[in-house]
Amino acid sequence: MVDLVGDADTRASSYTKPVRNARYALVSSTAVVHKFGIVVEPEVSDHRALLLDL
């Protein structure tokens, strides 16, 4: 399994705890991943949306 998030900040500004990432985007092979990104705007919760194009 490959973690796509790594140490990237996946939390919005409303999240105040010190750990600001979540390792929950896993794929068995990165060969199928065309694009992965973390959507910063708009903020709709304390988690940032993850964009995954397979």
mmCIF entry with sequence, helices, sheets and N, C-alpha, C, O atoms, coordinates in Angstrom:
data_MODEL
# 
_entry.id   MODEL 
# 
_entity.id                         1 
_entity.type                       polymer 
_entity.pdbx_number_of_molecules   1 
# 
_entity_poly.entity_id                      1 
_entity_poly.type                           'polypeptide(L)' 
_entity_poly.nstd_linkage                   no 
_entity_poly.nstd_monomer                   no 
_entity_poly.pdbx_seq_one_letter_code       MVDLVGDADTRASSYTKPVRNARYALVSSTAVVHKFGIVVEPEVSDHRALLLDL 
_entity_poly.pdbx_seq_one_letter_code_can   MVDLVGDADTRASSYTKPVRNARYALVSSTAVVHKFGIVVEPEVSDHRALLLDL 
_entity_poly.pdbx_strand_id                 A 
# 
loop_
_entity_poly_seq.entity_id 
_entity_poly_seq.num 
_entity_poly_seq.mon_id 
_entity_poly_seq.hetero 
1 1  MET n 
1 2  VAL n 
1 3  ASP n 
1 4  LEU n 
1 5  VAL n 
1 6  GLY n 
1 7  ASP n 
1 8  ALA n 
1 9  ASP n 
1 10 THR n 
1 11 ARG n 
1 12 ALA n 
1 13 SER n 
1 14 SER n 
1 15 TYR n 
1 16 THR n 
1 17 LYS n 
1 18 PRO n 
1 19 VAL n 
1 20 ARG n 
1 21 ASN n 
1 22 ALA n 
1 23 ARG n 
1 24 TYR n 
1 25 ALA n 
1 26 LEU n 
1 27 VAL n 
1 28 SER n 
1 29 SER n 
1 30 THR n 
1 31 ALA n 
1 32 VAL n 
1 33 VAL n 
1 34 HIS n 
1 35 LYS n 
1 36 PHE n 
1 37 GLY n 
1 38 ILE n 
1 39 VAL n 
1 40 VAL n 
1 41 GLU n 
1 42 PRO n 
1 43 GLU n 
1 44 VAL n 
1 45 SER n 
1 46 ASP n 
1 47 HIS n 
1 48 ARG n 
1 49 ALA n 
1 50 LEU n 
1 51 LEU n 
1 52 LEU n 
1 53 ASP n 
1 54 LEU n 
# 
_struct_asym.id          A 
_struct_asym.entity_id   1 
# 
_struct_conf.conf_type_id            HELX_P 
_struct_conf.id                      HELX_P1 
_struct_conf.pdbx_PDB_helix_id       AA1 
_struct_conf.beg_label_comp_id       THR 
_struct_conf.beg_label_asym_id       A 
_struct_conf.beg_label_seq_id        30 
_struct_conf.pdbx_beg_PDB_ins_code   ? 
_struct_conf.end_label_comp_id       VAL 
_struct_conf.end_label_asym_id       A 
_struct_conf.end_label_seq_id        32 
_struct_conf.pdbx_end_PDB_ins_code   ? 
_struct_conf.beg_auth_comp_id        THR 
_struct_conf.beg_auth_asym_id        A 
_struct_conf.beg_auth_seq_id         30 
_struct_conf.end_auth_comp_id        VAL 
_struct_conf.end_auth_asym_id        A 
_struct_conf.end_auth_seq_id         32 
_struct_conf.pdbx_PDB_helix_class    5 
_struct_conf.details                 ? 
_struct_conf.pdbx_PDB_helix_length   3 
# 
_struct_conf_type.id          HELX_P 
_struct_conf_type.criteria    ? 
_struct_conf_type.reference   ? 
# 
loop_
_struct_sheet.id 
_struct_sheet.type 
_struct_sheet.number_strands 
_struct_sheet.details 
AA1 ? 2 ? 
AA2 ? 2 ? 
# 
loop_
_struct_sheet_order.sheet_id 
_struct_sheet_order.range_id_1 
_struct_sheet_order.range_id_2 
_struct_sheet_order.offset 
_struct_sheet_order.sense 
AA1 1 2 ? anti-parallel 
AA2 1 2 ? anti-parallel 
# 
loop_
_struct_sheet_range.sheet_id 
_struct_sheet_range.id 
_struct_sheet_range.beg_label_comp_id 
_struct_sheet_range.beg_label_asym_id 
_struct_sheet_range.beg_label_seq_id 
_struct_sheet_range.pdbx_beg_PDB_ins_code 
_struct_sheet_range.end_label_comp_id 
_struct_sheet_range.end_label_asym_id 
_struct_sheet_range.end_label_seq_id 
_struct_sheet_range.pdbx_end_PDB_ins_code 
_struct_sheet_range.beg_auth_comp_id 
_struct_sheet_range.beg_auth_asym_id 
_struct_sheet_range.beg_auth_seq_id 
_struct_sheet_range.end_auth_comp_id 
_struct_sheet_range.end_auth_asym_id 
_struct_sheet_range.end_auth_seq_id 
AA1 1 VAL A 2  ? ASP A 3  ? VAL A 2  ASP A 3  
AA1 2 LEU A 26 ? VAL A 27 ? LEU A 26 VAL A 27 
AA2 1 LYS A 35 ? VAL A 39 ? LYS A 35 VAL A 39 
AA2 2 ALA A 49 ? ASP A 53 ? ALA A 49 ASP A 53 
# 
loop_
_atom_site.group_PDB 
_atom_site.id 
_atom_site.type_symbol 
_atom_site.label_atom_id 
_atom_site.label_alt_id 
_atom_site.label_comp_id 
_atom_site.label_asym_id 
_atom_site.label_entity_id 
_atom_site.label_seq_id 
_atom_site.pdbx_PDB_ins_code 
_atom_site.Cartn_x 
_atom_site.Cartn_y 
_atom_site.Cartn_z 
_atom_site.occupancy 
_atom_site.B_iso_or_equiv 
_atom_site.pdbx_formal_charge 
_atom_site.auth_seq_id 
_atom_site.auth_comp_id 
_atom_site.auth_asym_id 
_atom_site.auth_atom_id 
_atom_site.pdbx_PDB_model_num 
ATOM 1   N N  . MET A 1 1  ? 0.839   -1.176 0.000   1.00 0.00 ? 1  MET A N  1 
ATOM 2   C CA . MET A 1 1  ? 0.000   0.000  0.000   1.00 0.00 ? 1  MET A CA 1 
ATOM 3   C C  . MET A 1 1  ? 0.889   1.246  0.000   1.00 0.00 ? 1  MET A C  1 
ATOM 4   O O  . MET A 1 1  ? 1.937   1.292  0.644   1.00 0.00 ? 1  MET A O  1 
ATOM 5   N N  . VAL A 1 2  ? 0.440   2.233  -0.732  1.00 0.00 ? 2  VAL A N  1 
ATOM 6   C CA . VAL A 1 2  ? 1.175   3.490  -0.837  1.00 0.00 ? 2  VAL A CA 1 
ATOM 7   C C  . VAL A 1 2  ? 0.308   4.601  -0.270  1.00 0.00 ? 2  VAL A C  1 
ATOM 8   O O  . VAL A 1 2  ? -0.856  4.742  -0.646  1.00 0.00 ? 2  VAL A O  1 
ATOM 9   N N  . ASP A 1 3  ? 0.871   5.387  0.630   1.00 0.00 ? 3  ASP A N  1 
ATOM 10  C CA . ASP A 1 3  ? 0.174   6.525  1.234   1.00 0.00 ? 3  ASP A CA 1 
ATOM 11  C C  . ASP A 1 3  ? 0.343   7.736  0.323   1.00 0.00 ? 3  ASP A C  1 
ATOM 12  O O  . ASP A 1 3  ? 1.469   8.170  0.083   1.00 0.00 ? 3  ASP A O  1 
ATOM 13  N N  . LEU A 1 4  ? -0.754  8.286  -0.185  1.00 0.00 ? 4  LEU A N  1 
ATOM 14  C CA . LEU A 1 4  ? -0.688  9.450  -1.068  1.00 0.00 ? 4  LEU A CA 1 
ATOM 15  C C  . LEU A 1 4  ? -0.562  10.756 -0.308  1.00 0.00 ? 4  LEU A C  1 
ATOM 16  O O  . LEU A 1 4  ? -0.061  11.738 -0.856  1.00 0.00 ? 4  LEU A O  1 
ATOM 17  N N  . VAL A 1 5  ? -1.004  10.794 0.940   1.00 0.00 ? 5  VAL A N  1 
ATOM 18  C CA . VAL A 1 5  ? -1.032  12.039 1.708   1.00 0.00 ? 5  VAL A CA 1 
ATOM 19  C C  . VAL A 1 5  ? 0.336   12.398 2.271   1.00 0.00 ? 5  VAL A C  1 
ATOM 20  O O  . VAL A 1 5  ? 0.755   13.553 2.193   1.00 0.00 ? 5  VAL A O  1 
ATOM 21  N N  . GLY A 1 6  ? 1.035   11.421 2.837   1.00 0.00 ? 6  GLY A N  1 
ATOM 22  C CA . GLY A 1 6  ? 2.327   11.716 3.455   1.00 0.00 ? 6  GLY A CA 1 
ATOM 23  C C  . GLY A 1 6  ? 2.167   12.674 4.617   1.00 0.00 ? 6  GLY A C  1 
ATOM 24  O O  . GLY A 1 6  ? 1.304   12.471 5.471   1.00 0.00 ? 6  GLY A O  1 
ATOM 25  N N  . ASP A 1 7  ? 2.982   13.712 4.663   1.00 0.00 ? 7  ASP A N  1 
ATOM 26  C CA . ASP A 1 7  ? 2.919   14.696 5.743   1.00 0.00 ? 7  ASP A CA 1 
ATOM 27  C C  . ASP A 1 7  ? 2.157   15.956 5.358   1.00 0.00 ? 7  ASP A C  1 
ATOM 28  O O  . ASP A 1 7  ? 2.225   16.955 6.075   1.00 0.00 ? 7  ASP A O  1 
ATOM 29  N N  . ALA A 1 8  ? 1.438   15.933 4.254   1.00 0.00 ? 8  ALA A N  1 
ATOM 30  C CA . ALA A 1 8  ? 0.703   17.113 3.789   1.00 0.00 ? 8  ALA A CA 1 
ATOM 31  C C  . ALA A 1 8  ? -0.376  17.513 4.787   1.00 0.00 ? 8  ALA A C  1 
ATOM 32  O O  . ALA A 1 8  ? -0.928  16.667 5.491   1.00 0.00 ? 8  ALA A O  1 
ATOM 33  N N  . ASP A 1 9  ? -0.668  18.784 4.841   1.00 0.00 ? 9  ASP A N  1 
ATOM 34  C CA . ASP A 1 9  ? -1.701  19.329 5.733   1.00 0.00 ? 9  ASP A CA 1 
ATOM 35  C C  . ASP A 1 9  ? -3.077  19.045 5.133   1.00 0.00 ? 9  ASP A C  1 
ATOM 36  O O  . ASP A 1 9  ? -3.428  19.602 4.093   1.00 0.00 ? 9  ASP A O  1 
ATOM 37  N N  . THR A 1 10 ? -3.850  18.187 5.782   1.00 0.00 ? 10 THR A N  1 
ATOM 38  C CA . THR A 1 10 ? -5.176  17.834 5.282   1.00 0.00 ? 10 THR A CA 1 
ATOM 39  C C  . THR A 1 10 ? -6.290  18.432 6.137   1.00 0.00 ? 10 THR A C  1 
ATOM 40  O O  . THR A 1 10 ? -7.452  18.048 6.004   1.00 0.00 ? 10 THR A O  1 
ATOM 41  N N  . ARG A 1 11 ? -5.943  19.359 7.001   1.00 0.00 ? 11 ARG A N  1 
ATOM 42  C CA . ARG A 1 11 ? -6.934  19.964 7.896   1.00 0.00 ? 11 ARG A CA 1 
ATOM 43  C C  . ARG A 1 11 ? -7.163  21.421 7.534   1.00 0.00 ? 11 ARG A C  1 
ATOM 44  O O  . ARG A 1 11 ? -6.240  22.122 7.119   1.00 0.00 ? 11 ARG A O  1 
ATOM 45  N N  . ALA A 1 12 ? -8.381  21.863 7.690   1.00 0.00 ? 12 ALA A N  1 
ATOM 46  C CA . ALA A 1 12 ? -8.758  23.241 7.402   1.00 0.00 ? 12 ALA A CA 1 
ATOM 47  C C  . ALA A 1 12 ? -8.385  24.149 8.580   1.00 0.00 ? 12 ALA A C  1 
ATOM 48  O O  . ALA A 1 12 ? -7.953  23.678 9.633   1.00 0.00 ? 12 ALA A O  1 
ATOM 49  N N  . SER A 1 13 ? -8.558  25.429 8.382   1.00 0.00 ? 13 SER A N  1 
ATOM 50  C CA . SER A 1 13 ? -8.157  26.404 9.407   1.00 0.00 ? 13 SER A CA 1 
ATOM 51  C C  . SER A 1 13 ? -8.937  26.258 10.710  1.00 0.00 ? 13 SER A C  1 
ATOM 52  O O  . SER A 1 13 ? -8.451  26.671 11.763  1.00 0.00 ? 13 SER A O  1 
ATOM 53  N N  . SER A 1 14 ? -10.134 25.680 10.661  1.00 0.00 ? 14 SER A N  1 
ATOM 54  C CA . SER A 1 14 ? -10.942 25.517 11.873  1.00 0.00 ? 14 SER A CA 1 
ATOM 55  C C  . SER A 1 14 ? -10.431 24.387 12.773  1.00 0.00 ? 14 SER A C  1 
ATOM 56  O O  . SER A 1 14 ? -10.846 24.288 13.928  1.00 0.00 ? 14 SER A O  1 
ATOM 57  N N  . TYR A 1 15 ? -9.544  23.543 12.265  1.00 0.00 ? 15 TYR A N  1 
ATOM 58  C CA . TYR A 1 15 ? -8.984  22.437 13.044  1.00 0.00 ? 15 TYR A CA 1 
ATOM 59  C C  . TYR A 1 15 ? -7.813  22.964 13.855  1.00 0.00 ? 15 TYR A C  1 
ATOM 60  O O  . TYR A 1 15 ? -6.837  23.443 13.278  1.00 0.00 ? 15 TYR A O  1 
ATOM 61  N N  . THR A 1 16 ? -7.886  22.887 15.179  1.00 0.00 ? 16 THR A N  1 
ATOM 62  C CA . THR A 1 16 ? -6.890  23.533 16.034  1.00 0.00 ? 16 THR A CA 1 
ATOM 63  C C  . THR A 1 16 ? -5.915  22.578 16.718  1.00 0.00 ? 16 THR A C  1 
ATOM 64  O O  . THR A 1 16 ? -5.003  23.028 17.411  1.00 0.00 ? 16 THR A O  1 
ATOM 65  N N  . LYS A 1 17 ? -6.088  21.283 16.539  1.00 0.00 ? 17 LYS A N  1 
ATOM 66  C CA . LYS A 1 17 ? -5.175  20.322 17.175  1.00 0.00 ? 17 LYS A CA 1 
ATOM 67  C C  . LYS A 1 17 ? -3.825  20.310 16.444  1.00 0.00 ? 17 LYS A C  1 
ATOM 68  O O  . LYS A 1 17 ? -3.758  20.668 15.268  1.00 0.00 ? 17 LYS A O  1 
ATOM 69  N N  . PRO A 1 18 ? -2.755  19.901 17.131  1.00 0.00 ? 18 PRO A N  1 
ATOM 70  C CA . PRO A 1 18 ? -1.424  19.982 16.535  1.00 0.00 ? 18 PRO A CA 1 
ATOM 71  C C  . PRO A 1 18 ? -1.161  19.031 15.364  1.00 0.00 ? 18 PRO A C  1 
ATOM 72  O O  . PRO A 1 18 ? -0.409  19.385 14.455  1.00 0.00 ? 18 PRO A O  1 
ATOM 73  N N  . VAL A 1 19 ? -1.747  17.862 15.359  1.00 0.00 ? 19 VAL A N  1 
ATOM 74  C CA . VAL A 1 19 ? -1.536  16.937 14.241  1.00 0.00 ? 19 VAL A CA 1 
ATOM 75  C C  . VAL A 1 19 ? -2.471  17.351 13.116  1.00 0.00 ? 19 VAL A C  1 
ATOM 76  O O  . VAL A 1 19 ? -3.691  17.242 13.239  1.00 0.00 ? 19 VAL A O  1 
ATOM 77  N N  . ARG A 1 20 ? -1.895  17.826 12.018  1.00 0.00 ? 20 ARG A N  1 
ATOM 78  C CA . ARG A 1 20 ? -2.705  18.413 10.956  1.00 0.00 ? 20 ARG A CA 1 
ATOM 79  C C  . ARG A 1 20 ? -2.754  17.563 9.692   1.00 0.00 ? 20 ARG A C  1 
ATOM 80  O O  . ARG A 1 20 ? -3.103  18.063 8.622   1.00 0.00 ? 20 ARG A O  1 
ATOM 81  N N  . ASN A 1 21 ? -2.407  16.284 9.807   1.00 0.00 ? 21 ASN A N  1 
ATOM 82  C CA . ASN A 1 21 ? -2.531  15.442 8.624   1.00 0.00 ? 21 ASN A CA 1 
ATOM 83  C C  . ASN A 1 21 ? -3.205  14.135 8.993   1.00 0.00 ? 21 ASN A C  1 
ATOM 84  O O  . ASN A 1 21 ? -3.240  13.730 10.155  1.00 0.00 ? 21 ASN A O  1 
ATOM 85  N N  . ALA A 1 22 ? -3.725  13.507 7.995   1.00 0.00 ? 22 ALA A N  1 
ATOM 86  C CA . ALA A 1 22 ? -4.382  12.218 8.188   1.00 0.00 ? 22 ALA A CA 1 
ATOM 87  C C  . ALA A 1 22 ? -3.906  11.293 7.078   1.00 0.00 ? 22 ALA A C  1 
ATOM 88  O O  . ALA A 1 22 ? -3.944  11.654 5.901   1.00 0.00 ? 22 ALA A O  1 
ATOM 89  N N  . ARG A 1 23 ? -3.471  10.138 7.442   1.00 0.00 ? 23 ARG A N  1 
ATOM 90  C CA . ARG A 1 23 ? -2.966  9.187  6.447   1.00 0.00 ? 23 ARG A CA 1 
ATOM 91  C C  . ARG A 1 23 ? -4.082  8.205  6.111   1.00 0.00 ? 23 ARG A C  1 
ATOM 92  O O  . ARG A 1 23 ? -4.182  7.123  6.688   1.00 0.00 ? 23 ARG A O  1 
ATOM 93  N N  . TYR A 1 24 ? -4.900  8.608  5.180   1.00 0.00 ? 24 TYR A N  1 
ATOM 94  C CA . TYR A 1 24 ? -6.031  7.751  4.855   1.00 0.00 ? 24 TYR A CA 1 
ATOM 95  C C  . TYR A 1 24 ? -6.288  7.634  3.365   1.00 0.00 ? 24 TYR A C  1 
ATOM 96  O O  . TYR A 1 24 ? -7.342  7.131  2.977   1.00 0.00 ? 24 TYR A O  1 
ATOM 97  N N  . ALA A 1 25 ? -5.385  8.070  2.522   1.00 0.00 ? 25 ALA A N  1 
ATOM 98  C CA . ALA A 1 25 ? -5.521  7.878  1.081   1.00 0.00 ? 25 ALA A CA 1 
ATOM 99  C C  . ALA A 1 25 ? -4.478  6.855  0.655   1.00 0.00 ? 25 ALA A C  1 
ATOM 100 O O  . ALA A 1 25 ? -3.324  7.195  0.393   1.00 0.00 ? 25 ALA A O  1 
ATOM 101 N N  . LEU A 1 26 ? -4.899  5.604  0.589   1.00 0.00 ? 26 LEU A N  1 
ATOM 102 C CA . LEU A 1 26 ? -3.989  4.512  0.271   1.00 0.00 ? 26 LEU A CA 1 
ATOM 103 C C  . LEU A 1 26 ? -4.381  3.873  -1.054  1.00 0.00 ? 26 LEU A C  1 
ATOM 104 O O  . LEU A 1 26 ? -5.564  3.688  -1.340  1.00 0.00 ? 26 LEU A O  1 
ATOM 105 N N  . VAL A 1 27 ? -3.383  3.541  -1.855  1.00 0.00 ? 27 VAL A N  1 
ATOM 106 C CA . VAL A 1 27 ? -3.614  2.815  -3.099  1.00 0.00 ? 27 VAL A CA 1 
ATOM 107 C C  . VAL A 1 27 ? -2.636  1.651  -3.149  1.00 0.00 ? 27 VAL A C  1 
ATOM 108 O O  . VAL A 1 27 ? -1.559  1.710  -2.556  1.00 0.00 ? 27 VAL A O  1 
ATOM 109 N N  . SER A 1 28 ? -3.011  0.603  -3.852  1.00 0.00 ? 28 SER A N  1 
ATOM 110 C CA . SER A 1 28 ? -2.112  -0.550 -3.962  1.00 0.00 ? 28 SER A CA 1 
ATOM 111 C C  . SER A 1 28 ? -1.028  -0.314 -5.003  1.00 0.00 ? 28 SER A C  1 
ATOM 112 O O  . SER A 1 28 ? 0.040   -0.923 -4.936  1.00 0.00 ? 28 SER A O  1 
ATOM 113 N N  . SER A 1 29 ? -1.294  0.569  -5.972  1.00 0.00 ? 29 SER A N  1 
ATOM 114 C CA . SER A 1 29 ? -0.297  0.879  -6.996  1.00 0.00 ? 29 SER A CA 1 
ATOM 115 C C  . SER A 1 29 ? -0.484  2.312  -7.468  1.00 0.00 ? 29 SER A C  1 
ATOM 116 O O  . SER A 1 29 ? -1.600  2.714  -7.797  1.00 0.00 ? 29 SER A O  1 
ATOM 117 N N  . THR A 1 30 ? 0.585   3.080  -7.504  1.00 0.00 ? 30 THR A N  1 
ATOM 118 C CA . THR A 1 30 ? 0.480   4.467  -7.979  1.00 0.00 ? 30 THR A CA 1 
ATOM 119 C C  . THR A 1 30 ? 0.364   4.535  -9.498  1.00 0.00 ? 30 THR A C  1 
ATOM 120 O O  . THR A 1 30 ? 0.124   5.613  -10.041 1.00 0.00 ? 30 THR A O  1 
ATOM 121 N N  . ALA A 1 31 ? 0.528   3.416  -10.194 1.00 0.00 ? 31 ALA A N  1 
ATOM 122 C CA . ALA A 1 31 ? 0.426   3.404  -11.651 1.00 0.00 ? 31 ALA A CA 1 
ATOM 123 C C  . ALA A 1 31 ? -0.964  3.809  -12.139 1.00 0.00 ? 31 ALA A C  1 
ATOM 124 O O  . ALA A 1 31 ? -1.105  4.313  -13.253 1.00 0.00 ? 31 ALA A O  1 
ATOM 125 N N  . VAL A 1 32 ? -1.983  3.595  -11.322 1.00 0.00 ? 32 VAL A N  1 
ATOM 126 C CA . VAL A 1 32 ? -3.351  3.936  -11.726 1.00 0.00 ? 32 VAL A CA 1 
ATOM 127 C C  . VAL A 1 32 ? -3.748  5.358  -11.343 1.00 0.00 ? 32 VAL A C  1 
ATOM 128 O O  . VAL A 1 32 ? -4.820  5.821  -11.731 1.00 0.00 ? 32 VAL A O  1 
ATOM 129 N N  . VAL A 1 33 ? -2.910  6.051  -10.596 1.00 0.00 ? 33 VAL A N  1 
ATOM 130 C CA . VAL A 1 33 ? -3.225  7.404  -10.128 1.00 0.00 ? 33 VAL A CA 1 
ATOM 131 C C  . VAL A 1 33 ? -2.780  8.414  -11.179 1.00 0.00 ? 33 VAL A C  1 
ATOM 132 O O  . VAL A 1 33 ? -1.589  8.557  -11.457 1.00 0.00 ? 33 VAL A O  1 
ATOM 133 N N  . HIS A 1 34 ? -3.765  9.118  -11.764 1.00 0.00 ? 34 HIS A N  1 
ATOM 134 C CA . HIS A 1 34 ? -3.455  10.160 -12.740 1.00 0.00 ? 34 HIS A CA 1 
ATOM 135 C C  . HIS A 1 34 ? -3.183  11.487 -12.049 1.00 0.00 ? 34 HIS A C  1 
ATOM 136 O O  . HIS A 1 34 ? -2.320  12.256 -12.473 1.00 0.00 ? 34 HIS A O  1 
ATOM 137 N N  . LYS A 1 35 ? -3.931  11.749 -10.976 1.00 0.00 ? 35 LYS A N  1 
ATOM 138 C CA . LYS A 1 35 ? -3.783  13.020 -10.267 1.00 0.00 ? 35 LYS A CA 1 
ATOM 139 C C  . LYS A 1 35 ? -4.252  12.850 -8.839  1.00 0.00 ? 35 LYS A C  1 
ATOM 140 O O  . LYS A 1 35 ? -5.255  12.183 -8.580  1.00 0.00 ? 35 LYS A O  1 
ATOM 141 N N  . PHE A 1 36 ? -3.521  13.457 -7.906  1.00 0.00 ? 36 PHE A N  1 
ATOM 142 C CA . PHE A 1 36 ? -3.936  13.489 -6.512  1.00 0.00 ? 36 PHE A CA 1 
ATOM 143 C C  . PHE A 1 36 ? -3.656  14.877 -5.978  1.00 0.00 ? 36 PHE A C  1 
ATOM 144 O O  . PHE A 1 36 ? -2.581  15.431 -6.208  1.00 0.00 ? 36 PHE A O  1 
ATOM 145 N N  . GLY A 1 37 ? -4.617  15.440 -5.268  1.00 0.00 ? 37 GLY A N  1 
ATOM 146 C CA . GLY A 1 37 ? -4.419  16.763 -4.699  1.00 0.00 ? 37 GLY A CA 1 
ATOM 147 C C  . GLY A 1 37 ? -5.273  16.983 -3.472  1.00 0.00 ? 37 GLY A C  1 
ATOM 148 O O  . GLY A 1 37 ? -6.235  16.257 -3.222  1.00 0.00 ? 37 GLY A O  1 
ATOM 149 N N  . ILE A 1 38 ? -4.904  17.999 -2.710  1.00 0.00 ? 38 ILE A N  1 
ATOM 150 C CA . ILE A 1 38 ? -5.656  18.394 -1.524  1.00 0.00 ? 38 ILE A CA 1 
ATOM 151 C C  . ILE A 1 38 ? -6.307  19.732 -1.824  1.00 0.00 ? 38 ILE A C  1 
ATOM 152 O O  . ILE A 1 38 ? -5.619  20.714 -2.105  1.00 0.00 ? 38 ILE A O  1 
ATOM 153 N N  . VAL A 1 39 ? -7.628  19.774 -1.765  1.00 0.00 ? 39 VAL A N  1 
ATOM 154 C CA . VAL A 1 39 ? -8.392  20.967 -2.110  1.00 0.00 ? 39 VAL A CA 1 
ATOM 155 C C  . VAL A 1 39 ? -8.425  21.903 -0.905  1.00 0.00 ? 39 VAL A C  1 
ATOM 156 O O  . VAL A 1 39 ? -8.955  21.553 0.150   1.00 0.00 ? 39 VAL A O  1 
ATOM 157 N N  . VAL A 1 40 ? -7.858  23.090 -1.071  1.00 0.00 ? 40 VAL A N  1 
ATOM 158 C CA . VAL A 1 40 ? -7.763  24.051 0.028   1.00 0.00 ? 40 VAL A CA 1 
ATOM 159 C C  . VAL A 1 40 ? -9.010  24.923 0.115   1.00 0.00 ? 40 VAL A C  1 
ATOM 160 O O  . VAL A 1 40 ? -9.487  25.204 1.215   1.00 0.00 ? 40 VAL A O  1 
ATOM 161 N N  . GLU A 1 41 ? -9.535  25.349 -1.003  1.00 0.00 ? 41 GLU A N  1 
ATOM 162 C CA . GLU A 1 41 ? -10.724 26.212 -1.040  1.00 0.00 ? 41 GLU A CA 1 
ATOM 163 C C  . GLU A 1 41 ? -11.795 25.553 -1.880  1.00 0.00 ? 41 GLU A C  1 
ATOM 164 O O  . GLU A 1 41 ? -11.462 24.951 -2.901  1.00 0.00 ? 41 GLU A O  1 
ATOM 165 N N  . PRO A 1 42 ? -13.038 25.631 -1.516  1.00 0.00 ? 42 PRO A N  1 
ATOM 166 C CA . PRO A 1 42 ? -13.594 26.252 -0.320  1.00 0.00 ? 42 PRO A CA 1 
ATOM 167 C C  . PRO A 1 42 ? -13.476 25.334 0.890   1.00 0.00 ? 42 PRO A C  1 
ATOM 168 O O  . PRO A 1 42 ? -13.405 24.113 0.749   1.00 0.00 ? 42 PRO A O  1 
ATOM 169 N N  . GLU A 1 43 ? -13.454 25.925 2.069   1.00 0.00 ? 43 GLU A N  1 
ATOM 170 C CA . GLU A 1 43 ? -13.465 25.157 3.312   1.00 0.00 ? 43 GLU A CA 1 
ATOM 171 C C  . GLU A 1 43 ? -14.912 24.856 3.679   1.00 0.00 ? 43 GLU A C  1 
ATOM 172 O O  . GLU A 1 43 ? -15.731 25.765 3.819   1.00 0.00 ? 43 GLU A O  1 
ATOM 173 N N  . VAL A 1 44 ? -15.213 23.581 3.832   1.00 0.00 ? 44 VAL A N  1 
ATOM 174 C CA . VAL A 1 44 ? -16.582 23.193 4.188   1.00 0.00 ? 44 VAL A CA 1 
ATOM 175 C C  . VAL A 1 44 ? -16.634 22.358 5.462   1.00 0.00 ? 44 VAL A C  1 
ATOM 176 O O  . VAL A 1 44 ? -17.715 22.079 5.980   1.00 0.00 ? 44 VAL A O  1 
ATOM 177 N N  . SER A 1 45 ? -15.470 21.961 5.967   1.00 0.00 ? 45 SER A N  1 
ATOM 178 C CA . SER A 1 45 ? -15.415 21.219 7.230   1.00 0.00 ? 45 SER A CA 1 
ATOM 179 C C  . SER A 1 45 ? -14.005 21.368 7.785   1.00 0.00 ? 45 SER A C  1 
ATOM 180 O O  . SER A 1 45 ? -13.205 22.132 7.246   1.00 0.00 ? 45 SER A O  1 
ATOM 181 N N  . ASP A 1 46 ? -13.694 20.641 8.864   1.00 0.00 ? 46 ASP A N  1 
ATOM 182 C CA . ASP A 1 46 ? -12.334 20.714 9.400   1.00 0.00 ? 46 ASP A CA 1 
ATOM 183 C C  . ASP A 1 46 ? -11.368 19.826 8.611   1.00 0.00 ? 46 ASP A C  1 
ATOM 184 O O  . ASP A 1 46 ? -10.158 19.879 8.829   1.00 0.00 ? 46 ASP A O  1 
ATOM 185 N N  . HIS A 1 47 ? -11.898 19.013 7.697   1.00 0.00 ? 47 HIS A N  1 
ATOM 186 C CA . HIS A 1 47 ? -11.072 18.198 6.800   1.00 0.00 ? 47 HIS A CA 1 
ATOM 187 C C  . HIS A 1 47 ? -11.064 18.851 5.423   1.00 0.00 ? 47 HIS A C  1 
ATOM 188 O O  . HIS A 1 47 ? -12.098 19.320 4.947   1.00 0.00 ? 47 HIS A O  1 
ATOM 189 N N  . ARG A 1 48 ? -9.897  18.880 4.785   1.00 0.00 ? 48 ARG A N  1 
ATOM 190 C CA . ARG A 1 48 ? -9.845  19.335 3.398   1.00 0.00 ? 48 ARG A CA 1 
ATOM 191 C C  . ARG A 1 48 ? -10.239 18.181 2.493   1.00 0.00 ? 48 ARG A C  1 
ATOM 192 O O  . ARG A 1 48 ? -9.950  17.021 2.788   1.00 0.00 ? 48 ARG A O  1 
ATOM 193 N N  . ALA A 1 49 ? -10.886 18.500 1.412   1.00 0.00 ? 49 ALA A N  1 
ATOM 194 C CA . ALA A 1 49 ? -11.280 17.466 0.443   1.00 0.00 ? 49 ALA A CA 1 
ATOM 195 C C  . ALA A 1 49 ? -10.052 16.939 -0.267  1.00 0.00 ? 49 ALA A C  1 
ATOM 196 O O  . ALA A 1 49 ? -9.104  17.682 -0.519  1.00 0.00 ? 49 ALA A O  1 
ATOM 197 N N  . LEU A 1 50 ? -10.067 15.652 -0.593  1.00 0.00 ? 50 LEU A N  1 
ATOM 198 C CA . LEU A 1 50 ? -8.995  15.040 -1.354  1.00 0.00 ? 50 LEU A CA 1 
ATOM 199 C C  . LEU A 1 50 ? -9.499  14.753 -2.756  1.00 0.00 ? 50 LEU A C  1 
ATOM 200 O O  . LEU A 1 50 ? -10.592 14.214 -2.929  1.00 0.00 ? 50 LEU A O  1 
ATOM 201 N N  . LEU A 1 51 ? -8.709  15.111 -3.756  1.00 0.00 ? 51 LEU A N  1 
ATOM 202 C CA . LEU A 1 51 ? -9.060  14.906 -5.147  1.00 0.00 ? 51 LEU A CA 1 
ATOM 203 C C  . LEU A 1 51 ? -8.213  13.752 -5.685  1.00 0.00 ? 51 LEU A C  1 
ATOM 204 O O  . LEU A 1 51 ? -6.984  13.825 -5.671  1.00 0.00 ? 51 LEU A O  1 
ATOM 205 N N  . LEU A 1 52 ? -8.855  12.707 -6.151  1.00 0.00 ? 52 LEU A N  1 
ATOM 206 C CA . LEU A 1 52 ? -8.149  11.524 -6.661  1.00 0.00 ? 52 LEU A CA 1 
ATOM 207 C C  . LEU A 1 52 ? -8.724  11.158 -8.012  1.00 0.00 ? 52 LEU A C  1 
ATOM 208 O O  . LEU A 1 52 ? -9.897  10.805 -8.127  1.00 0.00 ? 52 LEU A O  1 
ATOM 209 N N  . ASP A 1 53 ? -7.889  11.246 -9.034  1.00 0.00 ? 53 ASP A N  1 
ATOM 210 C CA . ASP A 1 53 ? -8.294  10.892 -10.401 1.00 0.00 ? 53 ASP A CA 1 
ATOM 211 C C  . ASP A 1 53 ? -7.580  9.606  -10.785 1.00 0.00 ? 53 ASP A C  1 
ATOM 212 O O  . ASP A 1 53 ? -6.352  9.568  -10.875 1.00 0.00 ? 53 ASP A O  1 
ATOM 213 N N  . LEU A 1 54 ? -8.366  8.544  -11.013 1.00 0.00 ? 54 LEU A N  1 
ATOM 214 C CA . LEU A 1 54 ? -7.782  7.251  -11.365 1.00 0.00 ? 54 LEU A CA 1 
ATOM 215 C C  . LEU A 1 54 ? -7.925  7.000  -12.858 1.00 0.00 ? 54 LEU A C  1 
ATOM 216 O O  . LEU A 1 54 ? -7.493  5.959  -13.353 1.00 0.00 ? 54 LEU A O  1 
# 
